[in-house]
Amino acid sequence: MNAQSTTTNDRPAIATVRSVKQSLRVLKALLVCICLLSGIAGAQSLGAYTYFARAGWVCGAGASNSSVATKPTVQCGGMFSGPFFDLEAGVMGPQANQSTVSGYLSTNLFIPLIPLKDLGNRHGVPLFVGGYTNMFQTGNALDYGLAFAHPIDKYHSIQFEVRDYCAFSNPTQHNVVFRIAWLTGIDD
């Protein structure tokens, strides 16, 4: 009987390991696509990141995981950015054990992972992103991840991201989302 209960208790862990492995495969494919896009497109500026302020749309998909359940999740929102920060509002759902849909308000910092003197390269910029998110139906979350901002033309950039929204609710949950953001530079 102990062997049977151990097997039953291991099922959520096995499902989580499978989910993580699938997420890593998707991330690898996304990184290959980013590298290919970097080599093909020949923008000569940072696109939207050339401007003091940017605005855009962001959407993504991923998984919401807690000790109770693992569910697919989607996210869409709008963002407004300045130098090294952004404000974002949107909806995300379903949450692992909290609600079907949750509005969110997020404030984040982004830090380039290459020296500032190299920011004008035509291939794009890898970024670390992180900050605080208030998910209205779920609670407070710390979000962090990696992004790659690629210039499309003088005014526009596309940004590929993977983020984990770690919500400190009961139970603690991780909402790992692969996101794509379309950003437009705002003239002064």
MDAnalysis code that builds the backbone (N, CA, C; Angstrom):
import MDAnalysis as mda
import numpy as np

u = mda.Universe.empty(564, n_residues=188, atom_resindex=np.repeat(np.arange(188), 3), trajectory=True)
u.add_TopologyAttr("name", ["N", "CA", "C"] * 188)
u.add_TopologyAttr("resid", np.arange(1, 189))
u.add_TopologyAttr("resname", ["MET", "ASN", "ALA", "GLN", "SER", "THR", "THR", "THR", "ASN", "ASP", "ARG", "PRO", "ALA", "ILE", "ALA", "THR", "VAL", "ARG", "SER", "VAL", "LYS", "GLN", "SER", "LEU", "ARG", "VAL", "LEU", "LYS", "ALA", "LEU", "LEU", "VAL", "CYS", "ILE", "CYS", "LEU", "LEU", "SER", "GLY", "ILE", "ALA", "GLY", "ALA", "GLN", "SER", "LEU", "GLY", "ALA", "TYR", "THR", "TYR", "PHE", "ALA", "ARG", "ALA", "GLY", "TRP", "VAL", "CYS", "GLY", "ALA", "GLY", "ALA", "SER", "ASN", "SER", "SER", "VAL", "ALA", "THR", "LYS", "PRO", "THR", "VAL", "GLN", "CYS", "GLY", "GLY", "MET", "PHE", "SER", "GLY", "PRO", "PHE", "PHE", "ASP", "LEU", "GLU", "ALA", "GLY", "VAL", "MET", "GLY", "PRO", "GLN", "ALA", "ASN", "GLN", "SER", "THR", "VAL", "SER", "GLY", "TYR", "LEU", "SER", "THR", "ASN", "LEU", "PHE", "ILE", "PRO", "LEU", "ILE", "PRO", "LEU", "LYS", "ASP", "LEU", "GLY", "ASN", "ARG", "HIS", "GLY", "VAL", "PRO", "LEU", "PHE", "VAL", "GLY", "GLY", "TYR", "THR", "ASN", "MET", "PHE", "GLN", "THR", "GLY", "ASN", "ALA", "LEU", "ASP", "TYR", "GLY", "LEU", "ALA", "PHE", "ALA", "HIS", "PRO", "ILE", "ASP", "LYS", "TYR", "HIS", "SER", "ILE", "GLN", "PHE", "GLU", "VAL", "ARG", "ASP", "TYR", "CYS", "ALA", "PHE", "SER", "ASN", "PRO", "THR", "GLN", "HIS", "ASN", "VAL", "VAL", "PHE", "ARG", "ILE", "ALA", "TRP", "LEU", "THR", "GLY", "ILE", "ASP", "ASP"])
u.atoms.positions = np.array([
    [0.824, -1.193, 0.000],
    [0.000, 0.000, 0.000],
    [0.869, 1.257, 0.000],
    [2.006, 1.229, 0.680],
    [2.894, 2.381, 0.667],
    [3.427, 2.648, -0.723],
    [3.745, 1.595, -1.469],
    [4.243, 1.783, -2.841],
    [3.184, 2.420, -3.720],
    [1.923, 2.024, -3.501],
    [0.845, 2.595, -4.309],
    [0.633, 4.066, -3.988],
    [0.683, 4.457, -2.696],
    [0.496, 5.861, -2.334],
    [1.672, 6.709, -2.812],
    [2.871, 6.137, -2.812],
    [4.027, 6.865, -3.319],
    [3.864, 7.152, -4.795],
    [3.371, 6.164, -5.543],
    [3.150, 6.349, -6.979],
    [2.113, 7.432, -7.232],
    [1.034, 7.440, -6.464],
    [-0.006, 8.450, -6.627],
    [0.529, 9.841, -6.304],
    [1.371, 9.960, -5.266],
    [1.918, 11.260, -4.886],
    [2.934, 11.764, -5.891],
    [3.582, 10.868, -6.644],
    [4.594, 11.272, -7.612],
    [3.981, 11.782, -8.911],
    [2.712, 11.511, -9.171],
    [2.104, 11.922, -10.444],
    [2.154, 13.419, -10.685],
    [1.817, 14.280, -9.705],
    [1.946, 15.722, -9.969],
    [3.387, 16.120, -10.267],
    [4.356, 15.506, -9.590],
    [5.760, 15.831, -9.835],
    [6.168, 15.412, -11.235],
    [5.706, 14.235, -11.682],
    [6.013, 13.760, -13.034],
    [5.391, 14.688, -14.065],
    [4.131, 15.109, -13.833],
    [3.471, 16.037, -14.766],
    [4.220, 17.360, -14.820],
    [4.718, 17.828, -13.681],
    [5.467, 19.078, -13.647],
    [6.776, 18.943, -14.414],
    [7.474, 17.823, -14.247],
    [8.721, 17.591, -14.974],
    [8.457, 17.567, -16.478],
    [7.385, 16.899, -16.904],
    [7.029, 16.876, -18.327],
    [6.729, 18.273, -18.832],
    [5.986, 19.046, -18.033],
    [5.643, 20.406, -18.424],
    [6.889, 21.264, -18.571],
    [7.826, 21.118, -17.651],
    [9.070, 21.883, -17.721],
    [9.875, 21.477, -18.951],
    [9.957, 20.169, -19.234],
    [10.690, 19.700, -20.411],
    [10.059, 20.235, -21.695],
    [8.718, 20.236, -21.770],
    [8.046, 20.786, -22.944],
    [8.314, 22.275, -23.061],
    [8.301, 22.993, -21.944],
    [8.569, 24.425, -21.964],
    [9.985, 24.705, -22.441],
    [10.940, 23.889, -22.022],
    [12.319, 24.074, -22.463],
    [12.464, 23.825, -23.960],
    [11.736, 22.830, -24.495],
    [11.775, 22.587, -25.942],
    [11.235, 23.784, -26.711],
    [10.131, 24.348, -26.228],
    [9.550, 25.517, -26.882],
    [10.512, 26.693, -26.798],
    [11.157, 26.877, -25.639],
    [12.114, 27.967, -25.471],
    [13.289, 27.812, -26.430],
    [13.803, 26.582, -26.603],
    [14.898, 26.351, -27.538],
    [14.478, 26.707, -28.961],
    [13.273, 26.281, -29.355],
    [12.784, 26.608, -30.698],
    [12.632, 28.110, -30.871],
    [12.138, 28.798, -29.829],
    [11.986, 30.243, -29.879],
    [13.345, 30.931, -30.014],
    [14.341, 30.458, -29.299],
    [15.675, 31.051, -29.392],
    [16.286, 30.850, -30.775],
    [16.050, 29.683, -31.391],
    [16.535, 29.449, -32.754],
    [15.866, 30.434, -33.715],
    [14.553, 30.627, -33.574],
    [13.830, 31.587, -34.424],
    [14.372, 33.002, -34.235],
    [14.657, 33.377, -32.992],
    [15.206, 34.701, -32.714],
    [16.548, 34.872, -33.407],
    [17.402, 33.867, -33.311],
    [18.717, 33.945, -33.954],
    [18.581, 34.073, -35.464],
    [17.649, 33.311, -36.048],
    [17.433, 33.407, -37.486],
    [16.924, 34.794, -37.875],
    [15.967, 35.319, -37.112],
    [15.447, 36.654, -37.399],
    [16.547, 37.704, -37.262],
    [17.419, 37.526, -36.293],
    [18.511, 38.480, -36.103],
    [19.427, 38.519, -37.305],
    [19.677, 37.374, -37.903],
    [20.554, 37.321, -39.063],
    [19.901, 37.813, -40.336],
    [18.580, 37.659, -40.456],
    [17.869, 38.023, -41.681],
    [17.594, 39.518, -41.743],
    [17.023, 40.054, -40.674],
    [16.647, 41.469, -40.686],
    [17.883, 42.335, -40.496],
    [17.912, 43.475, -41.135],
    [19.099, 44.317, -41.075],
    [18.801, 45.718, -40.597],
    [17.966, 45.859, -39.592],
    [17.666, 47.195, -39.087],
    [18.938, 47.841, -38.556],
    [19.066, 49.137, -38.734],
    [20.284, 49.840, -38.348],
    [20.138, 50.579, -37.024],
    [19.011, 50.441, -36.336],
    [18.831, 51.124, -35.067],
    [18.244, 50.132, -34.077],
    [17.921, 50.630, -32.920],
    [17.266, 49.808, -31.915],
    [15.755, 49.835, -32.057],
    [15.245, 50.340, -33.154],
    [13.806, 50.394, -33.345],
    [13.148, 51.225, -32.268],
    [12.154, 50.662, -31.613],
    [11.408, 51.375, -30.576],
    [12.290, 51.782, -29.403],
    [13.369, 51.048, -29.164],
    [14.248, 51.371, -28.040],
    [15.131, 52.588, -28.300],
    [15.086, 53.149, -29.508],
    [15.781, 54.386, -29.811],
    [15.085, 55.568, -29.128],
    [13.790, 55.432, -28.863],
    [12.967, 56.515, -28.316],
    [12.950, 56.477, -26.790],
    [12.724, 57.664, -26.204],
    [12.620, 57.789, -24.753],
    [11.444, 56.964, -24.230],
    [10.322, 56.969, -24.953],
    [9.125, 56.249, -24.526],
    [8.659, 55.307, -25.638],
    [8.030, 54.218, -25.221],
    [7.489, 53.219, -26.137],
    [6.121, 52.774, -25.637],
    [5.299, 52.313, -26.545],
    [4.014, 51.719, -26.179],
    [3.800, 50.509, -27.066],
    [3.015, 49.559, -26.585],
    [2.786, 48.385, -27.410],
    [1.837, 47.389, -26.787],
    [1.709, 46.262, -27.483],
    [0.846, 45.158, -27.081],
    [1.705, 43.955, -26.762],
    [1.252, 43.140, -25.828],
    [1.967, 41.916, -25.477],
    [0.963, 40.782, -25.319],
    [1.291, 39.622, -25.867],
    [0.473, 38.418, -25.693],
    [1.392, 37.225, -25.530],
    [0.900, 36.216, -24.836],
    [1.717, 35.029, -24.646],
    [0.901, 33.863, -24.140],
    [1.564, 32.724, -24.050],
    [0.941, 31.496, -23.557],
    [1.967, 30.727, -22.749],
    [1.474, 29.912, -21.836],
    [2.373, 29.129, -21.006],
    [1.605, 28.198, -20.105],
    [2.114, 28.011, -18.883],
    [1.493, 27.109, -17.921],
    [1.448, 27.757, -16.558],
    [0.377, 27.490, -15.848],
    [0.203, 27.931, -14.476],
    [0.310, 26.691, -13.598],
    [1.254, 26.677, -12.668],
    [1.548, 25.479, -11.898],
    [1.511, 25.776, -10.406],
    [0.808, 24.943, -9.650],
    [0.821, 24.999, -8.190],
    [0.809, 23.565, -7.685],
    [0.857, 23.408, -6.365],
    [0.820, 22.058, -5.795],
    [-0.520, 21.380, -6.047],
    [-1.540, 22.144, -6.390],
    [-2.883, 21.608, -6.594],
    [-3.138, 21.229, -8.047],
    [-2.676, 22.050, -8.994],
    [-3.007, 21.812, -10.404],
    [-1.974, 22.468, -11.318],
    [-1.916, 21.945, -12.536],
    [-1.152, 22.572, -13.613],
    [-2.114, 22.791, -14.765],
    [-2.223, 24.033, -15.232],
    [-3.155, 24.376, -16.304],
    [-2.449, 25.224, -17.349],
    [-2.892, 25.125, -18.601],
    [-2.379, 26.078, -19.589],
    [-2.904, 27.471, -19.260],
    [-2.154, 28.488, -19.614],
    [-2.577, 29.860, -19.336],
    [-2.212, 30.755, -20.516],
    [-2.977, 31.803, -20.715],
    [-2.684, 32.803, -21.746],
    [-2.694, 34.180, -21.103],
    [-2.074, 35.137, -21.790],
    [-1.951, 36.480, -21.250],
    [-1.946, 37.469, -22.401],
    [-2.662, 38.577, -22.246],
    [-2.621, 39.678, -23.213],
    [-2.732, 40.995, -22.455],
    [-2.035, 42.009, -22.957],
    [-2.093, 43.305, -22.303],
    [-1.444, 44.382, -23.133],
    [-1.421, 45.567, -22.576],
    [-0.778, 46.707, -23.202],
    [0.306, 47.235, -22.287],
    [1.343, 47.840, -22.891],
    [2.422, 48.362, -22.058],
    [2.849, 49.743, -22.509],
    [3.366, 50.478, -21.559],
    [3.964, 51.783, -21.790],
    [5.339, 51.744, -21.134],
    [6.378, 52.118, -21.865],
    [7.746, 51.996, -21.365],
    [8.489, 53.317, -21.439],
    [9.413, 53.469, -20.527],
    [10.368, 54.570, -20.538],
    [11.763, 53.976, -20.460],
    [12.741, 54.782, -20.101],
    [14.090, 54.227, -19.994],
    [14.202, 53.260, -18.817],
    [14.475, 52.011, -19.102],
    [14.720, 50.951, -18.122],
    [13.513, 50.557, -17.272],
    [12.293, 50.959, -17.629],
    [11.117, 50.518, -16.880],
    [9.939, 50.377, -17.832],
    [8.949, 49.610, -17.405],
    [7.692, 49.581, -18.142],
    [6.528, 49.349, -17.184],
    [5.376, 49.838, -17.595],
    [4.115, 49.632, -16.897],
    [3.223, 48.827, -17.832],
    [2.555, 47.838, -17.291],
    [1.753, 46.956, -18.131],
    [0.449, 46.614, -17.428],
    [-0.631, 46.547, -18.190],
    [-1.929, 46.141, -17.666],
    [-2.546, 45.163, -18.649],
    [-3.242, 44.161, -18.127],
    [-3.869, 43.176, -19.011],
    [-4.617, 42.121, -18.235],
    [-4.829, 40.979, -18.884],
    [-5.512, 39.841, -18.268],
    [-4.685, 38.583, -18.475],
    [-4.775, 37.674, -17.496],
    [-4.088, 36.396, -17.543],
    [-5.025, 35.338, -16.980],
    [-5.032, 34.168, -17.571],
    [-5.851, 33.119, -16.998],
    [-5.825, 31.864, -17.840],
    [-6.272, 30.765, -17.328],
    [-6.714, 30.590, -15.934],
    [-5.528, 30.459, -14.999],
    [-5.770, 30.731, -13.733],
    [-4.752, 30.555, -12.704],
    [-4.845, 29.125, -12.191],
    [-3.744, 28.594, -11.650],
    [-3.672, 27.183, -11.265],
    [-4.771, 26.777, -10.290],
    [-5.006, 27.560, -9.262],
    [-6.011, 27.157, -8.278],
    [-6.772, 28.355, -7.756],
    [-6.796, 29.462, -8.471],
    [-7.383, 30.664, -7.912],
    [-8.624, 31.118, -8.670],
    [-8.494, 31.417, -9.949],
    [-9.605, 31.981, -10.698],
    [-9.448, 31.639, -12.170],
    [-10.504, 31.836, -12.930],
    [-10.426, 31.550, -14.357],
    [-9.670, 32.644, -15.100],
    [-9.890, 33.909, -14.733],
    [-9.197, 35.024, -15.379],
    [-8.867, 36.050, -14.304],
    [-7.690, 36.640, -14.413],
    [-7.279, 37.658, -13.455],
    [-6.718, 38.853, -14.206],
    [-7.244, 40.035, -13.921],
    [-6.619, 41.241, -14.426],
    [-5.304, 41.447, -13.701],
    [-4.363, 42.108, -14.342],
    [-3.090, 42.362, -13.666],
    [-2.575, 43.749, -14.001],
    [-1.786, 44.280, -13.095],
    [-1.062, 45.532, -13.271],
    [0.370, 45.251, -12.855],
    [1.315, 45.549, -13.746],
    [2.696, 45.158, -13.524],
    [3.620, 46.350, -13.742],
    [4.612, 46.487, -12.893],
    [5.663, 47.469, -13.093],
    [6.993, 46.728, -13.061],
    [7.831, 46.971, -14.059],
    [9.046, 46.187, -14.233],
    [10.232, 47.050, -14.589],
    [11.394, 46.522, -14.311],
    [12.653, 47.086, -14.777],
    [13.227, 46.145, -15.823],
    [13.945, 46.695, -16.784],
    [14.676, 45.831, -17.700],
    [16.114, 46.313, -17.766],
    [17.018, 45.352, -17.822],
    [18.450, 45.641, -17.818],
    [19.082, 44.960, -19.017],
    [19.737, 45.723, -19.894],
    [20.419, 45.106, -21.038],
    [21.543, 44.175, -20.556],
    [21.697, 43.044, -21.215],
    [22.727, 42.090, -20.840],
    [24.002, 42.244, -21.664],
    [24.085, 43.335, -22.415],
    [25.307, 43.665, -23.145],
    [25.712, 45.076, -22.748],
    [26.968, 45.448, -22.944],
    [27.391, 46.807, -22.567],
    [26.572, 47.880, -23.289],
    [26.316, 48.977, -22.600],
    [25.499, 50.053, -23.165],
    [26.066, 50.594, -24.473],
    [27.374, 50.568, -24.657],
    [27.963, 51.086, -25.893],
    [27.601, 50.220, -27.100],
    [27.184, 48.964, -26.872],
    [26.827, 48.061, -27.962],
    [25.325, 48.030, -28.239],
    [24.543, 48.900, -27.600],
    [23.090, 48.846, -27.746],
    [22.603, 49.202, -29.140],
    [23.400, 49.852, -29.945],
    [22.961, 50.228, -31.286],
    [23.151, 49.138, -32.322],
    [23.421, 47.914, -31.906],
    [23.654, 46.867, -32.903],
    [22.358, 46.510, -33.626],
    [22.480, 46.015, -34.837],
    [21.305, 45.734, -35.670],
    [20.667, 44.392, -35.363],
    [21.288, 43.590, -34.515],
    [20.769, 42.255, -34.234],
    [19.804, 42.220, -33.055],
    [19.802, 43.234, -32.234],
    [18.905, 43.253, -31.089],
    [19.645, 43.241, -29.775],
    [18.875, 43.208, -28.704],
    [19.423, 43.342, -27.363],
    [18.808, 42.293, -26.442],
    [19.632, 41.464, -25.783],
    [19.095, 40.581, -24.750],
    [18.881, 41.392, -23.466],
    [17.784, 41.117, -22.766],
    [17.426, 41.880, -21.572],
    [17.073, 40.939, -20.422],
    [17.371, 41.375, -19.204],
    [16.799, 40.765, -18.014],
    [15.602, 41.622, -17.633],
    [14.467, 41.007, -17.353],
    [13.270, 41.742, -16.942],
    [12.804, 41.208, -15.591],
    [12.293, 42.107, -14.773],
    [11.782, 41.677, -13.482],
    [11.050, 42.800, -12.794],
    [10.143, 42.427, -11.903],
    [9.402, 43.441, -11.184],
    [8.292, 42.869, -10.334],
    [7.296, 43.704, -10.079],
    [6.156, 43.369, -9.223],
    [4.890, 43.371, -10.054],
    [4.045, 42.382, -9.829],
    [2.754, 42.297, -10.511],
    [1.663, 42.084, -9.477],
    [0.582, 42.850, -9.589],
    [-0.608, 42.627, -8.784],
    [-1.638, 41.949, -9.668],
    [-1.880, 40.665, -9.411],
    [-2.945, 39.932, -10.109],
    [-4.194, 40.089, -9.248],
    [-5.172, 40.793, -9.770],
    [-6.301, 41.234, -8.956],
    [-7.066, 40.086, -8.310],
    [-7.204, 38.942, -8.973],
    [-7.946, 37.821, -8.407],
    [-7.055, 36.835, -7.672],
    [-5.740, 36.965, -7.813],
    [-4.823, 35.963, -7.283],
    [-3.956, 36.497, -6.156],
    [-3.468, 37.714, -6.273],
    [-2.604, 38.273, -5.237],
    [-1.353, 38.888, -5.829],
    [-0.347, 39.037, -4.996],
    [0.905, 39.651, -5.402],
    [1.821, 38.625, -6.040],
    [2.619, 39.093, -6.996],
    [3.554, 38.189, -7.664],
    [4.858, 38.917, -7.948],
    [5.935, 38.164, -7.900],
    [7.238, 38.623, -8.348],
    [7.407, 38.055, -9.752],
    [7.686, 38.913, -10.740],
    [7.906, 38.389, -12.089],
    [9.341, 38.647, -12.508],
    [9.901, 37.693, -13.226],
    [11.286, 37.788, -13.679],
    [11.452, 36.921, -14.916],
    [12.427, 37.263, -15.727],
    [12.686, 36.463, -16.912],
    [13.707, 37.098, -17.833],
    [13.780, 36.555, -19.042],
    [14.698, 37.033, -20.066],
    [13.922, 37.464, -21.285],
    [14.445, 38.444, -21.994],
    [13.800, 38.949, -23.205],
    [14.856, 39.201, -24.265],
    [14.407, 39.259, -25.491],
    [15.277, 39.631, -26.606],
    [14.514, 40.639, -27.448],
    [14.968, 41.888, -27.452],
    [14.335, 42.966, -28.216],
    [15.024, 43.067, -29.567],
    [14.264, 42.903, -30.630],
    [14.823, 42.937, -31.980],
    [14.205, 44.087, -32.772],
    [15.014, 44.986, -33.337],
    [14.463, 46.099, -34.117],
    [13.892, 45.600, -35.439],
    [12.718, 46.135, -35.791],
    [12.102, 45.820, -37.076],
    [12.413, 46.931, -38.073],
    [12.194, 48.160, -37.669],
    [12.556, 49.337, -38.455],
    [12.870, 50.462, -37.473],
    [12.917, 51.691, -37.947],
    [13.294, 52.821, -37.100],
    [12.346, 53.021, -35.914],
    [11.068, 52.689, -36.077],
    [10.055, 52.976, -35.054],
    [9.578, 51.753, -34.272],
    [9.815, 50.552, -34.764],
    [9.198, 49.363, -34.186],
    [10.234, 48.321, -33.763],
    [9.876, 47.596, -32.709],
    [10.666, 46.459, -32.245],
    [9.721, 45.332, -31.876],
    [10.210, 44.114, -32.040],
    [9.489, 42.947, -31.542],
    [10.325, 42.374, -30.412],
    [9.659, 41.969, -29.351],
    [10.373, 41.491, -28.178],
    [9.859, 40.105, -27.821],
    [10.762, 39.146, -27.714],
    [10.437, 37.778, -27.320],
    [10.851, 37.617, -25.866],
    [9.967, 37.055, -25.041],
    [10.235, 36.951, -23.606],
    [9.808, 35.596, -23.067],
    [10.446, 35.205, -21.999],
    [9.942, 34.137, -21.140],
    [9.978, 34.702, -19.721],
    [8.817, 34.633, -19.045],
    [8.696, 35.200, -17.691],
    [8.013, 34.206, -16.776],
    [8.401, 34.263, -15.513],
    [7.726, 33.504, -14.472],
    [7.080, 34.510, -13.527],
    [5.764, 34.422, -13.404],
    [5.026, 35.231, -12.429],
    [4.834, 34.329, -11.209],
    [5.655, 34.518, -10.187],
    [5.600, 33.693, -8.983],
    [4.644, 34.363, -7.997],
    [3.436, 33.797, -7.873],
    [2.401, 34.371, -7.002],
    [2.503, 33.746, -5.613],
    [2.565, 34.589, -4.609],
    [2.716, 34.128, -3.235],
    [1.355, 33.986, -2.561],
    [0.448, 33.332, -3.256],
    [-0.883, 33.108, -2.705],
    [-0.908, 31.714, -2.098],
    [-2.053, 31.291, -1.636],
    [-2.164, 29.969, -1.053],
    [-2.922, 29.064, -1.999],
    [-2.318, 28.141, -2.694],
    [-0.918, 27.762, -2.657],
    [-0.065, 28.656, -3.565],
    [1.243, 28.667, -3.313],
    [2.171, 29.395, -4.181],
    [2.086, 28.812, -5.579],
    [2.093, 29.676, -6.586],
    [2.019, 29.181, -7.956],
    [2.986, 29.924, -8.856],
    [3.392, 29.237, -9.909],
    [4.265, 29.800, -10.934],
    [3.477, 29.865, -12.230],
    [3.454, 31.028, -12.841],
    [2.800, 31.219, -14.137],
    [3.911, 31.536, -15.138],
    [4.403, 30.514, -15.827],
    [5.491, 30.676, -16.785],
    [4.865, 30.947, -18.148],
    [5.228, 32.079, -18.739],
    [4.597, 32.522, -19.979],
    [5.669, 32.885, -21.008],
    [5.510, 32.380, -22.222],
    [6.317, 32.806, -23.365],
    [5.544, 33.920, -24.033],
    [6.143, 35.105, -24.142],
    [5.425, 36.293, -24.596],
    [6.085, 36.896, -25.824],
    [5.259, 37.563, -26.624],
    [5.749, 38.365, -27.742],
    [5.151, 39.748, -27.584],
    [6.011, 40.777, -27.631],
    [5.557, 42.163, -27.493],
    [5.881, 42.910, -28.783],
    [4.944, 43.723, -29.240],
    [5.143, 44.607, -30.388],
    [5.205, 46.029, -29.839],
    [6.368, 46.685, -30.000],
    [6.568, 48.006, -29.420],
    [6.767, 49.060, -30.502],
    [6.213, 50.237, -30.255],
    [6.343, 51.377, -31.169],
    [6.945, 52.539, -30.390],
    [7.957, 53.181, -30.992],
    [8.565, 54.353, -30.371],
    [7.623, 55.539, -30.412],
    [7.607, 56.341, -29.339],
    [6.756, 57.521, -29.251],
    [7.628, 58.762, -29.400],
    [7.318, 59.584, -30.410],
    [8.083, 60.817, -30.610],
    [7.869, 61.763, -29.439],
    [8.912, 62.574, -29.165],
    [8.823, 63.565, -28.071],
    [7.822, 64.639, -28.388],
])
